[in-house]
Amino acid sequence: MTNELQGLLPILIPIVVLELILMIVALVKLFKHPEEVKGSMLVWALVIVFFNIIGPVAFLIFGRKR
């Protein structure tokens, strides 16, 4: 099992890094510019945090007024 995990690490590490970057960017935009948010900030924060890659992308595309 350890060998299988080591084989997957080159694939998983970039995905995790991308996920974290998207989450941080989306949360910063959410809290830095609350006047530009469509809907509830709390709901968007939960979507961003709990729906890994899809949540931040959805917020960046649909959750902002601009």
N, C-alpha and C positions, 0 to 999 in steps of 0.2 A: 504494500500500500504506500509506503514511503516513496518508492520509485515512481509510482503513478503520480503522486503529488508533485514530486520534483519535475516531472515532465510537463505538468500543467502550469507551473509557476511562471514561465515566460509568457504565457497567455493571460494568466490571472492578474499579474502585477500591473500591466498597463490598463486593464479594465478597471481595477480598483482605484488607480490613480486618476483616471478619467472621471470616474464616479465621484470621487472626493472633490476634484476641481469643479465639476458642474454643480455639486451641492453647495460648495462655498460661494461660487459666483452668484448662484440663484438666491441664496440666503442674504448675501450682502446687498444685492439689488432690491430684495424684498424689504429689508429693514432700513436701508439708506434712503429709499424713495417711496415711502408708503402712499403718497398721493397718486402714484402711477399704477397702483395695484387694482385690478378688477376683482371685486369680491372681498372675502374676508382674509385678512392677513394670517390669522390662525389656521384656517383651512389650507391655505397655500403653504404655510410652513410645515404642516403635517404631511402634505402631499410631497413636498420636496424631500423631506427626511425619510419617509417610509416607502416611497416608490422609487427607490434608487436612481437609475439612469432616466427613466421615463418621467418622473416627477419634476426634476429640474428643467428638463427640456420642455415639458408641457408648460411650466410657469414662464419660461423665457419666450415661448411662442404665443401662448394664449392668455397668460396672467397679467400682462402689462398693457396699459392703455395705448402706448405708442407703438 
